[in-house]
Amino acid sequence: MKIAVIGMGKIGLPLAVQYAQKGHDVIGVDINNKTIDLINKGLEPFPEEEHLQEYLHEVIRSKNLRATASYEEAVSDADVIVVIVPLFVNENSEPDFTAMDSATRNIGKNLKKNSLVCYETTLPIGTTRKRFTPALEQESGFKAGEDFAVVFSPERVFTGRIFQDLKKYPKIVGGLTETCAQRGEAFYQQVLDFDVRKDLSRPNGVWRVNSVESAELVKLAETSYRDVNIAFANEISKIAKKYSIQTNEVIIAANSQSYSHIHQPGISVGGHCIPVYPRFLTWQNPELQLIKTSREVNDGMPAFYLNLFDKHINLHKKKVLIYGVTYRPRVREVHNSGAFMLRKLLLERECTVYAIDPLFSELEIIEMGFEIPPQNLDEIEVVIIHTPHEGFSRLKFNNENVKIFDVFTK
């Protein structure tokens, strides 16, 4: 089977490698020439994904995978096209479809008859049927459901453990038509393997749902549930701090009940997608109060922590070092990281804001808008541990007056 994967990012590349490992002929499409060159050399573009380098080297050597910038090369002869192009929100919390629309048009222009198009990017409800399918039809001249098939199947993986998660979680598939759903189900059964899980209500594997809309809502429901849960943990954290109670102790004890699972509180907990996808639901359904309020609670945590720190030390015009700018440890990803809101709020206090992150070079830190700390760390007056990467303890602060605050769980 010939498969095109559109988007060779942190999800798309592991997916392409997974399909290639199953013996299929896979071509990955990306707009970044550096990413393309690295992949074709068998070198992972991002280092934190477990087993990716090993597996990528194998499938490049076997010639089951190659990368290109050409949609014509990848799509025109593909039996299946998997789309995993990022969809973010703009400054007004509205979805920005620019990249997805462009990818869809390019797919449509090169689509061959009887192909299967699988959208895996998390989408607002109805987007697959009402936005992307008509664009595919217009560009190709084909009729969806007759000349080609369309399904939506949300990615349900966590950066750093994608190959493990592909086996662990059921693969949800919703089709534009029943025939489309059947084709989508058959495809994913061929390219994925699944762990045996006795805790599920049905055998682990490909789970078909009634429509593309149902599949779209599954992912939005999952991420919004986590966002609400994180907001609850953050509210508990505020109460704990008010009474000088250890937040970790409370969360661990509360989670000791078998039916309970409360996420850790903090600024960047949950993943870079969590702040985005609930907005798709509130954008379409502004009457949803719980999801909207939860996002407001989580968005407000940087300000909460800085106001809390202000009670211990007046932050005005202080020299502040933020340790860790990624949204979670060991993952080289900064989209929607709370470190940037911390920086904004600190600058409003006329602070000098430095940053260190072991996953980024000094030049990359500067390009993000932070300053590089002086060689003599004794000049630092306040340290905020935003991301608890390993290695913080190796930093030496001889200034006994330096204040160190941890925004992750303390």
Secondary structure, DSSP 8 states (H G I E B T S, - for coil): -EEEEE--STTHHHHHHHHHHTT-EEEEE-S-HHHHHHHHTT--SSTTSTTHHHHHHHHHHTTSEEEES-HHHHHTT-SEEEE----EE-TTS-EE-HHHHHHHHHHHHH--TT-EEEE-S---TTHIIIIIHHHHHHHH---BTTTBEEEE------TT-HHHHHHHS-EEEEESSHHHHHHHHHHHHHH------TTSSS-SSEEEES-HHHHHHHHHHHHHHHHHHHHHHHHHHHHHHHTT--HHHHHHHHTTSTT------SSSTT-TTTTTHHHHHHHH-TT-HHHHHHHHHHHTHHHHHHHHHHTTS--TT-EEEEE--SSSTT----TT-THHHHHHHHHHTT-EEEEE-TTS-HHHHHHTT-B---S-GGG--EEEE-S--TTGGGS----TT-EEEE-S--
